Amino acid sequence: MEWHIINHRDYIEGPFDSYEAALREACILGKETRAEPRVRRRARDFYVYRPPYDREERWQPEYWICTQAAAVAQGVPPEIFAQPLTESWH
């Protein structure tokens, strides 16, 4: 199963072989500093990761870690998966 990291308007990165791999990447992107990242399940195969408060940016967008099928079922337009990948921060 392929997992992706997106938000409401952009394709961030993917596909990943597993949810755990996608979550690790989201934590890197979000500059995670907490012992346990804030992740909640929104639907089957669709999780929302909230990165910590960033003093420089003050606000960071949440990352959606999901499969394409789960994202489409939640109303994400399928076209978002055709967007070019953004460059990683690492």
MDTraj code that builds the backbone (N, CA, C; nanometers):
import mdtraj as md
import numpy as np

residues = "MET GLU TRP HIS ILE ILE ASN HIS ARG ASP TYR ILE GLU GLY PRO PHE ASP SER TYR GLU ALA ALA LEU ARG GLU ALA CYS ILE LEU GLY LYS GLU THR ARG ALA GLU PRO ARG VAL ARG ARG ARG ALA ARG ASP PHE TYR VAL TYR ARG PRO PRO TYR ASP ARG GLU GLU ARG TRP GLN PRO GLU TYR TRP ILE CYS THR GLN ALA ALA ALA VAL ALA GLN GLY VAL PRO PRO GLU ILE PHE ALA GLN PRO LEU THR GLU SER TRP HIS".split()
xyz = np.array([
    [0.0836, -0.1171, 0.0000],
    [0.0000, 0.0000, 0.0000],
    [0.0888, 0.1245, 0.0000],
    [0.0548, 0.2229, -0.0795],
    [0.1345, 0.3445, -0.0886],
    [0.0727, 0.4560, -0.0053],
    [0.1559, 0.5200, 0.0745],
    [0.1147, 0.6299, 0.1606],
    [0.1717, 0.7607, 0.1083],
    [0.0981, 0.8685, 0.1313],
    [0.1368, 0.9996, 0.0817],
    [0.1252, 1.1017, 0.1936],
    [0.2006, 1.2104, 0.1795],
    [0.1879, 1.3239, 0.2706],
    [0.1341, 1.4403, 0.1880],
    [0.0183, 1.4902, 0.2278],
    [-0.0429, 1.6031, 0.1586],
    [-0.0979, 1.6993, 0.2630],
    [-0.1435, 1.8153, 0.2180],
    [-0.2296, 1.8982, 0.3012],
    [-0.3472, 1.9387, 0.2135],
    [-0.4266, 2.0314, 0.2564],
    [-0.5502, 2.0584, 0.1833],
    [-0.5287, 2.1132, 0.0436],
    [-0.4082, 2.1616, 0.0107],
    [-0.3906, 2.2167, -0.1237],
    [-0.2647, 2.1704, -0.1968],
    [-0.1749, 2.1024, -0.1279],
    [-0.0486, 2.0656, -0.1914],
    [-0.0127, 1.9204, -0.1663],
    [0.0522, 1.8629, -0.2663],
    [0.1116, 1.7313, -0.2503],
    [0.2502, 1.7545, -0.1935],
    [0.2804, 1.6954, -0.0806],
    [0.4075, 1.7212, -0.0147],
    [0.5130, 1.6175, -0.0546],
    [0.4846, 1.4909, -0.0290],
    [0.5846, 1.3894, -0.0614],
    [0.5237, 1.2500, -0.0608],
    [0.5882, 1.1605, -0.1326],
    [0.5443, 1.0223, -0.1377],
    [0.5727, 0.9653, -0.2755],
    [0.5326, 0.8455, -0.3023],
    [0.4698, 0.7548, -0.2066],
    [0.5723, 0.6884, -0.1149],
    [0.5221, 0.6428, -0.0007],
    [0.6022, 0.5701, 0.0972],
    [0.5475, 0.4281, 0.1065],
    [0.6349, 0.3357, 0.1433],
    [0.5948, 0.1951, 0.1518],
    [0.5042, 0.1662, 0.2701],
    [0.5117, 0.2511, 0.3743],
    [0.4326, 0.2239, 0.4938],
    [0.3908, 0.3540, 0.5608],
    [0.2908, 0.3441, 0.6460],
    [0.2469, 0.4577, 0.7260],
    [0.3613, 0.5074, 0.8141],
    [0.4353, 0.4141, 0.8733],
    [0.5450, 0.4508, 0.9632],
    [0.6524, 0.5331, 0.8906],
    [0.6839, 0.4943, 0.7680],
    [0.7829, 0.5692, 0.6898],
    [0.7317, 0.7092, 0.6578],
    [0.6046, 0.7202, 0.6237],
    [0.5456, 0.8515, 0.5939],
    [0.5415, 0.9381, 0.7195],
    [0.5095, 0.8784, 0.8336],
    [0.5068, 0.9543, 0.9586],
    [0.6467, 1.0038, 0.9953],
    [0.7476, 0.9185, 0.9770],
    [0.8854, 0.9620, 1.0039],
    [0.9223, 1.0833, 0.9194],
    [0.8860, 1.0797, 0.7922],
    [0.9161, 1.1924, 0.7035],
    [0.8380, 1.3170, 0.7438],
    [0.7121, 1.3006, 0.7813],
    [0.6317, 1.4149, 0.8254],
    [0.6928, 1.4781, 0.9501],
    [0.7453, 1.3960, 1.0404],
    [0.8089, 1.4483, 1.1619],
    [0.9354, 1.5264, 1.1279],
    [1.0082, 1.4813, 1.0278],
    [1.1264, 1.5554, 0.9837],
    [1.0832, 1.6890, 0.9238],
    [0.9834, 1.6850, 0.8375],
    [0.9336, 1.8077, 0.7748],
    [0.8793, 1.9052, 0.8788],
    [0.8134, 1.8513, 0.9821],
    [0.7538, 1.9349, 1.0853],
    [0.8488, 1.9713, 1.1975],
    [0.9753, 1.9288, 1.1854],
    [1.0760, 1.9581, 1.2891],
    [1.0252, 1.9153, 1.4265],
    [0.9824, 1.7911, 1.4351],
    [0.9232, 1.7364, 1.5573],
    [1.0207, 1.7413, 1.6739],
    [0.9746, 1.7916, 1.7874],
    [1.0572, 1.7998, 1.9082],
    [0.9943, 1.7251, 2.0260],
    [0.8713, 1.6792, 2.0103],
    [0.8023, 1.6118, 2.1203],
    [0.8375, 1.4639, 2.1236],
    [0.8262, 1.4038, 2.2409],
    [0.8530, 1.2603, 2.2547],
    [0.7539, 1.1786, 2.1725],
    [0.6282, 1.2204, 2.1733],
    [0.5232, 1.1544, 2.0949],
    [0.4604, 1.2567, 2.0012],
    [0.4687, 1.2362, 1.8699],
    [0.4066, 1.3316, 1.7781],
    [0.2548, 1.3323, 1.7919],
    [0.1931, 1.4460, 1.7642],
    [0.0471, 1.4562, 1.7704],
    [-0.0136, 1.4076, 1.6394],
    [-0.0704, 1.2901, 1.6451],
    [-0.1320, 1.2282, 1.5281],
    [-0.2701, 1.1807, 1.5685],
    [-0.3686, 1.2102, 1.4843],
    [-0.5011, 1.1559, 1.5113],
    [-0.5545, 1.0904, 1.3846],
    [-0.6318, 0.9868, 1.4069],
    [-0.6907, 0.9155, 1.2941],
    [-0.8179, 0.9876, 1.2536],
    [-0.8260, 1.0225, 1.1273],
    [-0.9445, 1.0919, 1.0764],
    [-1.0410, 0.9940, 1.0101],
    [-0.9851, 0.8913, 0.9476],
    [-1.0650, 0.7880, 0.8809],
    [-0.9725, 0.6695, 0.8561],
    [-1.0267, 0.5658, 0.7998],
    [-0.9431, 0.4500, 0.7669],
    [-0.8329, 0.4942, 0.6712],
    [-0.7082, 0.4652, 0.7066],
    [-0.5905, 0.4984, 0.6253],
    [-0.5740, 0.6487, 0.6014],
    [-0.6214, 0.7296, 0.6959],
    [-0.6088, 0.8755, 0.6832],
    [-0.5804, 0.9322, 0.8218],
    [-0.4595, 0.9850, 0.8403],
    [-0.4158, 1.0386, 0.9692],
    [-0.3735, 1.1841, 0.9538],
    [-0.3935, 1.2623, 1.0585],
    [-0.3545, 1.4022, 1.0589],
    [-0.2419, 1.4207, 1.1596],
    [-0.1285, 1.4705, 1.1111],
    [-0.0135, 1.4988, 1.1962],
    [-0.0035, 1.6500, 1.2161],
    [-0.0030, 1.6931, 1.3416],
    [0.0096, 1.8346, 1.3751],
    [0.1506, 1.8602, 1.4251],
    [0.2328, 1.9321, 1.3480],
    [0.3698, 1.9597, 1.3934],
    [0.3703, 2.0574, 1.5099],
    [0.4808, 2.0613, 1.5836],
    [0.4875, 2.1527, 1.6978],
    [0.4927, 2.2983, 1.6535],
    [0.4600, 2.3856, 1.7457],
    [0.4699, 2.5294, 1.7236],
    [0.6139, 2.5637, 1.6872],
    [0.6308, 2.6385, 1.5818],
    [0.7631, 2.6777, 1.5363],
    [0.7818, 2.8258, 1.5653],
    [0.8751, 2.8581, 1.6504],
    [0.8939, 2.9980, 1.6906],
    [0.9322, 3.0882, 1.5738],
    [0.9946, 3.0326, 1.4724],
    [1.0312, 3.1142, 1.3572],
    [0.9109, 3.1390, 1.2667],
    [0.8370, 3.0328, 1.2375],
    [0.7232, 3.0462, 1.1474],
    [0.5936, 3.0736, 1.2225],
    [0.5933, 3.0479, 1.3512],
    [0.4778, 3.0649, 1.4393],
    [0.3657, 2.9653, 1.4123],
    [0.3459, 2.9244, 1.2905],
    [0.2391, 2.8308, 1.2581],
    [0.2891, 2.7391, 1.1481],
    [0.2568, 2.6124, 1.1592],
    [0.2906, 2.5177, 1.0535],
    [0.1629, 2.4458, 1.0117],
    [0.1488, 2.4186, 0.8841],
    [0.0296, 2.3477, 0.8405],
    [0.0312, 2.2036, 0.8900],
    [-0.0874, 2.1479, 0.9111],
    [-0.0927, 2.0065, 0.9468],
    [-0.0639, 1.9241, 0.8222],
    [-0.0083, 1.8063, 0.8432],
    [0.0209, 1.7147, 0.7339],
    [-0.0777, 1.5998, 0.7385],
    [-0.1321, 1.5670, 0.6230],
    [-0.2224, 1.4531, 0.6146],
    [-0.1425, 1.3357, 0.5624],
    [-0.1400, 1.2274, 0.6388],
    [-0.0687, 1.1050, 0.6020],
    [-0.1754, 1.0036, 0.5647],
    [-0.1812, 0.9688, 0.4374],
    [-0.2950, 0.8888, 0.3926],
    [-0.2625, 0.8142, 0.2636],
    [-0.3477, 0.7198, 0.2334],
    [-0.3415, 0.6552, 0.1029],
    [-0.4242, 0.7401, 0.0066],
    [-0.3998, 0.7222, -0.1204],
    [-0.4746, 0.8003, -0.2190],
    [-0.6236, 0.7685, -0.2099],
    [-0.6578, 0.6436, -0.1955],
    [-0.7990, 0.6047, -0.1874],
    [-0.8674, 0.6695, -0.0672],
    [-0.7988, 0.6718, 0.0473],
    [-0.8568, 0.7314, 0.1673],
    [-0.8723, 0.8817, 0.1509],
    [-0.7751, 0.9459, 0.0874],
    [-0.7830, 1.0905, 0.0666],
    [-0.9000, 1.1255, -0.0243],
    [-0.9141, 1.0525, -0.1328],
    [-1.0247, 1.0775, -0.2257],
    [-1.1587, 1.0551, -0.1565],
    [-1.1662, 0.9524, -0.0722],
    [-1.2896, 0.9253, 0.0024],
    [-1.3239, 1.0387, 0.0979],
    [-1.2214, 1.1147, 0.1424],
    [-1.2419, 1.2278, 0.2330],
    [-1.2643, 1.3588, 0.1581],
    [-1.2727, 1.3521, 0.0261],
    [-1.3023, 1.4712, -0.0524],
    [-1.1819, 1.5427, -0.1112],
    [-1.0628, 1.4857, -0.0970],
    [-0.9443, 1.5456, -0.1579],
    [-0.9504, 1.5182, -0.3082],
    [-0.9325, 1.6222, -0.3916],
    [-0.9389, 1.5985, -0.5363],
    [-0.8273, 1.5055, -0.5838],
    [-0.8586, 1.4074, -0.6660],
    [-0.7566, 1.3134, -0.7129],
    [-0.6428, 1.3829, -0.7879],
    [-0.6705, 1.4988, -0.8477],
    [-0.5694, 1.5709, -0.9243],
    [-0.4505, 1.6125, -0.8383],
    [-0.4712, 1.6223, -0.7085],
    [-0.3623, 1.6660, -0.6199],
    [-0.2445, 1.5691, -0.6266],
    [-0.2710, 1.4447, -0.6587],
    [-0.1647, 1.3445, -0.6656],
    [-0.0842, 1.3544, -0.7943],
    [-0.1312, 1.4348, -0.8895],
    [-0.0583, 1.4548, -1.0148],
    [0.0352, 1.5751, -1.0058],
    [0.0297, 1.6506, -0.8946],
    [0.1174, 1.7668, -0.8777],
    [0.2615, 1.7207, -0.8641],
    [0.3542, 1.8049, -0.9103],
    [0.4959, 1.7686, -0.8881],
    [0.5293, 1.7738, -0.7417],
    [0.6240, 1.6905, -0.7012],
    [0.6649, 1.6880, -0.5605],
    [0.7380, 1.8157, -0.5251],
    [0.7186, 1.8597, -0.4016],
    [0.7969, 1.9729, -0.3526],
    [0.9315, 1.9188, -0.3062],
    [1.0305, 2.0043, -0.3000],
    [1.1613, 1.9595, -0.2558],
    [1.1619, 1.9389, -0.1059],
    [1.2327, 1.8352, -0.0610],
    [1.2438, 1.8077, 0.0811],
    [1.3320, 1.9111, 0.1482],
    [1.3126, 1.9257, 0.2772],
    [1.3910, 2.0206, 0.3551],
    [1.5168, 1.9564, 0.4104],
    [1.5380, 1.8291, 0.3843],
    [1.6569, 1.7622, 0.4385],
    [1.7485, 1.7148, 0.3293],
])
top = md.Topology()
chain = top.add_chain()
for i, resn in enumerate(residues, 1):
    res = top.add_residue(resn, chain, resSeq=i)
    for name in ("N", "CA", "C"):
        top.add_atom(name, md.element.get_by_symbol(name[0]), res)
traj = md.Trajectory(xyz[None], top)
